[in-house]
Amino acid sequence: MSIEEINNLIKSDPSKINSLKGFEIISESMVYKILDLFGKNALLSMLFQIGAGPGELIAKRIKESYGREEFEILEALIVLMRELKEFYSLKIISADEDDEKVVLVVENQCFLREPIKHRSKLQFGKAFCRINKGYFETAFKNLIGKKISKIEINFLHNDEEKDVCVEKLIFYK
């Protein structure tokens, strides 16, 4: 068999390459291979740090763009979500504030939803979502600065009907 005959047999249309499906397969494999090799704590830490790196970069870019070092909590949310329209759709469903903290409950539709939906081992609010947790906690901490002592983002539940995750954002003053 000639090279030309082999090439004709194995040829495929490059415009039909499914990058999303490839990303889904590799993501699921990465999560479970790290879990198998290094354990749950290492997996969660690694995924958080994978998100934290870009979180630092977006906060730095926003600070430079606005010529400011610190933002108020809701102002940081608005600015950050405007920057991330291609990757996230966020809707606040409740907001509470007292002397110690600001608590927002949000519906979040993110770029990780589709990969999670299509891979049986990946689940909403579990290990893979630590990437978003690292991203947002780091970005908010860098944008808000000393006005908060800590931020926590906690998954509450997946709302399949609305196609969103419901999460609680807690900004400790």
Backbone as CSV, one residue per row, in Angstrom:
resi,resn,N_x,N_y,N_z,CA_x,CA_y,CA_z,C_x,C_y,C_z
1,MET,0.851,-1.165,0.000,0.000,0.000,0.000,0.904,1.239,0.000
2,SER,0.567,2.187,-0.836,1.372,3.406,-0.937,0.971,4.416,0.146
3,ILE,1.835,5.387,0.356,1.549,6.463,1.312,0.290,7.215,0.893
4,GLU,0.131,7.434,-0.386,-1.062,8.136,-0.881,-2.333,7.349,-0.556
5,GLU,-2.293,6.025,-0.728,-3.464,5.198,-0.407,-3.768,5.238,1.096
6,ILE,-2.716,5.172,1.911,-2.903,5.251,3.369,-3.495,6.603,3.753
7,ASN,-2.932,7.672,3.187,-3.444,9.007,3.477,-4.913,9.150,3.091
8,ASN,-5.317,8.557,1.983,-6.721,8.599,1.582,-7.616,7.860,2.581
9,LEU,-7.090,6.784,3.167,-7.865,6.011,4.136,-7.991,6.715,5.497
10,ILE,-6.965,7.465,5.878,-6.971,8.073,7.216,-7.357,9.552,7.216
11,LYS,-7.564,10.109,6.048,-7.862,11.525,5.915,-9.199,11.867,6.568
12,SER,-9.221,13.039,7.250,-10.484,13.571,7.781,-10.501,15.084,7.563
13,ASP,-11.672,15.638,7.634,-11.875,17.063,7.396,-11.466,17.850,8.646
14,PRO,-10.406,18.662,8.580,-9.954,19.425,9.753,-11.036,20.346,10.327
15,SER,-11.974,20.798,9.512,-13.031,21.685,10.009,-14.014,20.935,10.910
16,LYS,-13.945,19.616,10.929,-14.859,18.821,11.754,-14.197,18.296,13.035
17,ILE,-13.014,18.780,13.328,-12.358,18.380,14.576,-13.170,18.946,15.735
18,ASN,-13.491,18.103,16.688,-14.334,18.482,17.818,-13.449,18.809,19.022
19,SER,-13.022,20.053,19.111,-12.132,20.479,20.193,-12.793,20.352,21.555
20,LEU,-14.073,20.692,21.650,-14.766,20.614,22.933,-14.798,19.177,23.444
21,LYS,-15.110,18.251,22.595,-15.156,16.845,23.017,-13.769,16.371,23.464
22,GLY,-12.750,16.779,22.736,-11.381,16.437,23.135,-11.034,17.029,24.494
23,PHE,-11.428,18.292,24.716,-11.207,18.949,26.008,-11.938,18.196,27.119
24,GLU,-13.157,17.769,26.848,-13.939,17.029,27.846,-13.238,15.724,28.237
25,ILE,-12.782,14.984,27.253,-12.128,13.697,27.512,-10.850,13.894,28.321
26,ILE,-10.030,14.847,27.912,-8.764,15.110,28.614,-9.023,15.634,30.016
27,SER,-10.024,16.490,30.188,-10.339,17.048,31.511,-10.746,15.944,32.485
28,GLU,-11.639,15.078,32.050,-12.066,13.976,32.913,-10.887,13.072,33.256
29,SER,-10.086,12.770,32.269,-8.918,11.915,32.493,-7.937,12.574,33.461
30,MET,-7.701,13.875,33.281,-6.766,14.608,34.142,-7.232,14.554,35.596
31,VAL,-8.510,14.845,35.830,-9.041,14.858,37.190,-8.847,13.500,37.852
32,TYR,-9.213,12.436,37.162,-9.153,11.125,37.801,-7.748,10.524,37.836
33,LYS,-6.892,10.908,36.921,-5.505,10.435,36.983,-4.777,11.091,38.149
34,ILE,-4.986,12.401,38.339,-4.367,13.092,39.485,-4.913,12.509,40.789
35,LEU,-6.217,12.262,40.839,-6.821,11.660,42.031,-6.184,10.307,42.329
36,ASP,-6.049,9.460,41.308,-5.456,8.135,41.493,-3.998,8.205,41.935
37,LEU,-3.238,9.116,41.338,-1.802,9.190,41.621,-1.466,9.908,42.917
38,PHE,-2.184,11.001,43.212,-1.767,11.873,44.307,-2.783,12.023,45.427
39,GLY,-4.017,11.565,45.226,-5.039,11.653,46.262,-5.915,12.889,46.137
40,LYS,-6.982,12.890,46.937,-7.998,13.929,46.855,-7.466,15.314,47.233
41,ASN,-6.706,15.419,48.316,-6.216,16.731,48.751,-5.313,17.369,47.702
42,ALA,-4.428,16.592,47.123,-3.542,17.122,46.080,-4.350,17.528,44.855
43,LEU,-5.335,16.714,44.480,-6.183,17.040,43.333,-6.884,18.368,43.554
44,LEU,-7.543,18.528,44.698,-8.293,19.758,44.969,-7.368,20.970,45.005
45,SER,-6.210,20.810,45.581,-5.242,21.904,45.636,-4.747,22.283,44.242
46,MET,-4.427,21.276,43.434,-3.948,21.544,42.068,-5.010,22.266,41.241
47,LEU,-6.243,21.792,41.294,-7.299,22.413,40.500,-7.572,23.842,40.968
48,PHE,-7.545,24.072,42.277,-7.708,25.431,42.802,-6.604,26.337,42.252
49,GLN,-5.371,25.851,42.283,-4.236,26.652,41.802,-4.287,26.879,40.295
50,ILE,-4.821,25.930,39.549,-4.993,26.106,38.103,-5.912,27.292,37.849
51,GLY,-6.949,27.458,38.656,-7.838,28.612,38.538,-7.246,29.884,39.104
52,ALA,-6.468,29.765,40.186,-5.912,30.943,40.857,-4.970,31.731,39.946
53,GLY,-4.188,31.049,39.134,-3.251,31.746,38.231,-3.962,32.726,37.310
54,PRO,-4.954,32.284,36.539,-5.697,33.220,35.698,-6.482,34.249,36.512
55,GLY,-6.904,33.888,37.740,-7.591,34.839,38.608,-6.696,36.016,38.964
56,GLU,-5.422,35.725,39.224,-4.449,36.798,39.495,-4.261,37.674,38.258
57,LEU,-4.182,37.042,37.102,-3.962,37.795,35.861,-5.131,38.713,35.512
58,ILE,-6.371,38.234,35.651,-7.515,39.074,35.315,-7.618,40.242,36.287
59,ALA,-7.346,39.996,37.571,-7.394,41.078,38.563,-6.328,42.134,38.247
60,LYS,-5.147,41.687,37.884,-4.073,42.623,37.533,-4.472,43.449,36.309
61,ARG,-5.019,42.792,35.313,-5.434,43.499,34.094,-6.531,44.521,34.385
62,ILE,-7.493,44.153,35.230,-8.570,45.077,35.594,-8.013,46.272,36.362
63,LYS,-7.143,46.026,37.321,-6.547,47.119,38.103,-5.804,48.094,37.198
64,GLU,-5.034,47.547,36.258,-4.295,48.401,35.322,-5.249,49.178,34.426
65,SER,-6.282,48.525,33.944,-7.245,49.151,33.055,-7.997,50.291,33.740
66,TYR,-8.342,50.098,34.999,-9.097,51.103,35.743,-8.189,52.064,36.515
67,GLY,-6.895,51.783,36.575,-5.959,52.629,37.309,-6.253,52.664,38.797
68,ARG,-6.689,51.528,39.346,-7.059,51.436,40.766,-6.521,50.155,41.367
69,GLU,-6.324,50.190,42.669,-5.835,49.010,43.378,-6.931,48.250,44.106
70,GLU,-8.018,48.946,44.484,-9.086,48.287,45.229,-10.455,48.724,44.735
71,PHE,-11.407,47.801,44.833,-12.787,48.029,44.441,-13.694,47.628,45.598
72,GLU,-14.880,48.189,45.631,-15.895,47.735,46.579,-16.370,46.355,46.115
73,ILE,-17.020,45.620,46.999,-17.422,44.240,46.693,-18.296,44.160,45.450
74,LEU,-19.409,44.863,45.430,-20.328,44.765,44.288,-19.726,45.373,43.030
75,GLU,-18.927,46.404,43.204,-18.233,47.012,42.070,-17.268,45.994,41.439
76,ALA,-16.553,45.252,42.274,-15.630,44.222,41.777,-16.404,43.145,41.019
77,LEU,-17.558,42.768,41.535,-18.389,41.768,40.869,-18.805,42.252,39.476
78,ILE,-19.260,43.496,39.404,-19.706,44.057,38.128,-18.562,44.124,37.127
79,VAL,-17.440,44.664,37.553,-16.285,44.816,36.662,-15.781,43.455,36.188
80,LEU,-15.675,42.515,37.107,-15.166,41.192,36.757,-16.111,40.479,35.785
81,MET,-17.400,40.522,36.058,-18.343,39.815,35.189,-18.449,40.467,33.808
82,ARG,-18.244,41.758,33.719,-18.207,42.403,32.400,-17.020,41.894,31.586
83,GLU,-15.921,41.650,32.253,-14.723,41.132,31.583,-14.884,39.676,31.146
84,LEU,-15.764,38.951,31.803,-15.855,37.498,31.612,-17.112,37.036,30.892
85,LYS,-17.751,37.920,30.146,-19.016,37.591,29.480,-18.912,36.396,28.541
86,GLU,-17.741,36.124,28.018,-17.573,34.988,27.105,-17.525,33.651,27.834
87,PHE,-17.318,33.691,29.164,-17.086,32.463,29.907,-18.103,32.183,31.014
88,TYR,-18.790,33.243,31.475,-19.704,33.108,32.609,-20.947,33.950,32.404
89,SER,-22.072,33.452,32.914,-23.303,34.228,33.020,-23.755,34.091,34.463
90,LEU,-23.774,35.194,35.185,-24.068,35.192,36.609,-25.324,36.005,36.877
91,LYS,-26.152,35.511,37.789,-27.351,36.241,38.194,-27.457,36.153,39.713
92,ILE,-27.551,37.309,40.375,-27.721,37.335,41.828,-29.191,37.026,42.129
93,ILE,-29.426,36.050,43.017,-30.803,35.732,43.393,-31.122,36.187,44.812
94,SER,-30.096,36.446,45.626,-30.321,37.075,46.929,-29.014,37.715,47.401
95,ALA,-29.178,38.749,48.223,-28.025,39.464,48.778,-28.342,39.865,50.208
96,ASP,-27.412,39.585,51.114,-27.545,39.967,52.523,-26.221,40.555,52.979
97,GLU,-26.317,41.560,53.854,-25.105,42.182,54.387,-25.317,42.485,55.856
98,ASP,-24.278,42.209,56.646,-24.260,42.628,58.041,-22.874,43.182,58.340
99,ASP,-22.579,43.393,59.610,-21.297,43.999,59.976,-20.101,43.108,59.664
100,GLU,-20.317,41.808,59.561,-19.220,40.860,59.391,-19.014,40.362,57.971
101,LYS,-20.104,40.373,57.168,-19.965,39.761,55.846,-21.047,40.236,54.887
102,VAL,-20.769,39.997,53.600,-21.738,40.161,52.521,-21.931,38.770,51.929
103,VAL,-23.197,38.356,51.807,-23.498,37.021,51.271,-24.370,37.190,50.027
104,LEU,-23.881,36.652,48.920,-24.631,36.657,47.671,-24.919,35.213,47.277
105,VAL,-26.151,34.934,46.946,-26.491,33.629,46.363,-26.713,33.907,44.886
106,VAL,-26.021,33.151,44.052,-26.042,33.417,42.615,-26.352,32.156,41.822
107,GLU,-26.866,32.385,40.626,-26.968,31.332,39.618,-25.809,31.555,38.665
108,ASN,-25.032,30.533,38.440,-23.830,30.653,37.631,-23.865,29.622,36.500
109,GLN,-23.787,30.112,35.290,-23.625,29.223,34.143,-22.233,29.506,33.595
110,CYS,-21.357,28.517,33.657,-19.965,28.750,33.280,-19.525,27.845,32.131
111,PHE,-18.340,28.123,31.650,-17.776,27.387,30.521,-17.484,25.919,30.839
112,LEU,-17.492,25.534,32.112,-17.242,24.142,32.476,-18.512,23.286,32.467
113,ARG,-19.686,23.903,32.343,-20.947,23.146,32.391,-21.026,22.092,31.292
114,GLU,-20.737,22.466,30.066,-20.867,21.511,28.958,-19.912,20.322,29.114
115,PRO,-18.633,20.557,29.413,-17.756,19.392,29.625,-18.247,18.491,30.755
116,ILE,-18.740,19.087,31.835,-19.219,18.283,32.961,-20.446,17.466,32.540
117,LYS,-21.354,18.075,31.799,-22.573,17.379,31.355,-22.260,16.142,30.518
118,HIS,-21.199,16.208,29.725,-20.911,15.150,28.758,-19.959,14.071,29.265
119,ARG,-19.475,14.205,30.486,-18.545,13.212,31.024,-19.139,12.596,32.273
120,SER,-19.310,11.304,32.285,-20.027,10.633,33.368,-19.341,10.761,34.730
121,LYS,-18.036,10.857,34.757,-17.330,10.926,36.037,-17.281,12.340,36.627
122,LEU,-17.414,13.363,35.788,-17.370,14.736,36.289,-18.745,15.121,36.818
123,GLN,-18.767,15.839,37.935,-20.032,16.221,38.559,-20.011,17.695,38.923
124,PHE,-21.167,18.328,38.856,-21.284,19.729,39.235,-20.946,19.906,40.714
125,GLY,-20.161,20.931,41.001,-19.812,21.256,42.378,-18.721,20.399,42.987
126,LYS,-18.169,19.489,42.207,-17.133,18.592,42.737,-15.747,19.064,42.289
127,ALA,-14.825,18.154,42.207,-13.404,18.483,42.024,-13.125,19.426,40.857
128,PHE,-13.671,19.153,39.691,-13.356,19.958,38.500,-13.742,21.431,38.704
129,CYS,-14.779,21.666,39.479,-15.254,23.034,39.739,-14.298,23.825,40.632
130,ARG,-13.327,23.164,41.224,-12.329,23.886,42.027,-11.550,24.884,41.173
131,ILE,-11.508,24.647,39.869,-10.855,25.603,38.974,-11.563,26.957,39.085
132,ASN,-12.887,26.960,39.003,-13.646,28.206,39.131,-13.523,28.800,40.527
133,LYS,-13.539,27.963,41.542,-13.396,28.433,42.922,-12.060,29.167,43.084
134,GLY,-10.994,28.567,42.592,-9.680,29.212,42.664,-9.638,30.508,41.883
135,TYR,-10.267,30.498,40.719,-10.290,31.675,39.849,-10.992,32.844,40.530
136,PHE,-12.228,32.616,40.949,-13.020,33.714,41.510,-12.541,34.157,42.885
137,GLU,-12.208,33.222,43.755,-11.735,33.627,45.076,-10.463,34.466,44.959
138,THR,-9.572,34.070,44.084,-8.322,34.814,43.891,-8.577,36.162,43.236
139,ALA,-9.376,36.192,42.187,-9.666,37.457,41.501,-10.338,38.441,42.456
140,PHE,-11.351,37.989,43.191,-12.040,38.895,44.116,-11.111,39.391,45.220
141,LYS,-10.330,38.507,45.788,-9.408,38.912,46.864,-8.437,39.970,46.346
142,ASN,-7.943,39.785,45.137,-7.006,40.755,44.556,-7.682,42.071,44.193
143,LEU,-8.928,42.021,43.778,-9.637,43.247,43.395,-10.149,44.026,44.608
144,ILE,-10.594,43.322,45.625,-11.200,43.982,46.784,-10.148,44.318,47.831
145,GLY,-9.114,43.509,47.913,-7.990,43.798,48.805,-8.347,43.768,50.276
146,LYS,-7.897,44.774,50.993,-8.012,44.813,52.459,-9.437,45.027,52.952
147,LYS,-10.349,45.311,52.050,-11.742,45.524,52.461,-12.419,44.220,52.866
148,ILE,-11.802,43.098,52.528,-12.290,41.798,52.993,-11.123,41.010,53.565
149,SER,-11.434,40.168,54.550,-10.388,39.319,55.122,-10.305,37.991,54.392
150,LYS,-11.457,37.599,53.803,-11.498,36.298,53.146,-12.746,36.245,52.271
151,ILE,-12.699,35.408,51.253,-13.886,35.123,50.435,-14.021,33.612,50.304
152,GLU,-15.249,33.164,50.339,-15.545,31.745,50.125,-16.610,31.640,49.045
153,ILE,-16.429,30.688,48.171,-17.460,30.379,47.184,-17.841,28.926,47.401
154,ASN,-19.119,28.711,47.703,-19.599,27.373,48.027,-20.721,26.961,47.076
155,PHE,-20.576,25.787,46.517,-21.606,25.195,45.660,-22.781,24.769,46.541
156,LEU,-23.987,25.169,46.146,-25.184,24.755,46.872,-25.884,23.609,46.163
157,HIS,-26.180,23.791,44.868,-26.782,22.701,44.097,-26.781,23.046,42.605
158,ASN,-27.014,22.015,41.820,-27.146,22.160,40.372,-28.628,22.271,40.049
159,ASP,-29.000,23.284,39.296,-30.384,23.444,38.857,-30.432,23.064,37.380
160,GLU,-30.798,21.810,37.118,-30.815,21.305,35.740,-31.823,22.046,34.878
161,GLU,-32.963,22.402,35.454,-34.008,23.081,34.689,-33.521,24.429,34.151
162,LYS,-32.821,25.194,34.986,-32.297,26.499,34.566,-30.919,26.388,33.915
163,ASP,-30.313,25.214,34.003,-28.978,24.968,33.464,-27.936,25.865,34.135
164,VAL,-27.981,25.914,35.483,-27.057,26.729,36.271,-26.652,25.988,37.540
165,CYS,-25.541,26.416,38.105,-25.172,26.013,39.451,-25.593,27.146,40.380
166,VAL,-26.141,26.799,41.523,-26.481,27.794,42.534,-25.344,27.776,43.551
167,GLU,-24.777,28.954,43.794,-23.594,29.076,44.646,-23.771,30.213,45.636
168,LYS,-23.061,30.101,46.746,-23.066,31.150,47.759,-21.670,31.781,47.800
169,LEU,-21.621,33.097,47.625,-20.383,33.861,47.721,-20.416,34.599,49.048
170,ILE,-19.428,34.363,49.895,-19.371,35.006,51.195,-18.110,35.861,51.243
171,PHE,-18.295,37.152,51.391,-17.196,38.110,51.501,-17.099,38.511,52.964
172,TYR,-16.069,38.069,53.681,-15.885,38.412,55.091,-15.155,39.739,55.193
173,LYS,-15.731,40.657,55.983,-15.144,41.994,56.138,-13.998,41.972,57.125
